Amino acid sequence: MRKGEGIAGIGTALRLEFTGPDRMREAAAAWREVVGAATIADPIAKPGTGLVAFGTFAFADDSALSSVLIVPEVVIGRRDGRSWITRIHATGADAAAGLPKPSPFGAEYRLSLLPGALKPDAYRAAVTDAVAHIRAHDLGKVVLARDLVGHLPLESDVRRALVDLALGYPDCWTFAVDGLVGSSPETLVRVDHGTVSARILAGTISRGPDGAADHRAAIALASSLKDLDEHQFAVQSVLTALAPHSSSLHASEIPFTLKLPNLWHLATDVVGTLSDGSTSLDLIDALHPTAAVAGSPTADALEVIRRLEPFDRGRYAGPVGWVGADGDGEWAIALRCAQLTESGDLTAYAGCGIVAESDPDRELAETAMKFRPIVEAFG
């Protein structure tokens, strides 16, 4: 959901799992097969109507966590003031008789999230190591994350956290797919009837305590050479990845400051026309991982991440979103998020773009800002 509009799925009509370096390419091929075998009645023909699959993909090629496409049995959607219900079932089976009865929220809960595998002092040391590597090698930027962990009681109702995220961050993509929950400000890619668009975020500063201080913070971010450099790496990586798929790409000439409830981001919007018939799944395969979540050059940055992060990112910083029968879809980068297991274990992640001018204390403080949505939603 974003700005009160989106789609929600109930039940599972089909679940497809993928692993390894070709996981997104295999998902795109599998989805074409599913669509080719489907009979679809979609009189509304809006983004998110008809046959859709929800997806979440692991960040790393060697992640132990699988990537999934899930086709729900029922989809409830709302867009442009119009609402709809889609029912999906296997050929020969009867469609679901009706919607599940609504159920009240469970008891309230409070969850404390504590440092995980990478403690604060270790994160500072990792940033120092990364800065030294950047200065000594031909590496422009690397994104380093740290983790927080907690345990959710079995009777807890995750819908409470989702409501808090959706209401608290209406301009972000609030998502819940296969245990991955969060509210991301960054659109990886959106495909709608031949138009491709993306919103790139890199460069961050905390909101000020009052109007004047907040204005100064936005100006400081917009004029920060360190943040502008970090942002440019991210923009170039997206333009380079999309160029083979679009003959006309347009990006904001200079980044603008995007205001969220707890921080400012430097942002650039990219818009183009698809020229090769690619689906949104094809494009997430081409785009991931961007410099905004890995670094630049990509291969070198990923090697530094593998060396300095003592955990599997899972689906953090991977694509999360939905794809329709026509290949259109909306995919965010899984940021400001946490992965919840069936046993109630919760792991949240937050990262920062490290460049030559990065300061370990400032980067640690930035991760604390980025943890706020999840910490407050579950706390």
Secondary structure, DSSP 8 states (H G I E B T S, - for coil): -BTTBEEEEES-SEEEEE-STTHHHHHHHHHHHHHHT-----SS--TT-SSEEEEE--SSTT-SS-EEEEE-SEEEEEETTEEEEEE---TTS---SS---------------EE-SS-HHHHHHHHHHHHHHHHHTT--EEEEEEEEEEE--TT--THHHHHHHHHH-TTSEEEEETTEEEEE--EEEEEETTEEEEEEEEEEEE--SSHHHHHHHHHHHHT-HHHHHHHHHHHHHHHHHHGGGEEEEEE-SS-EEEE-SSEEEEEEEEEEEESS---HHHHHHHH-S-TTTSEESHHHHHHHHHHH--S--TTTTSEEEEEETTS-EEEEE--SEEEE-TT-EEEEEEEEEE-TT--HHHHHHHHHHHHHHHHHHH-
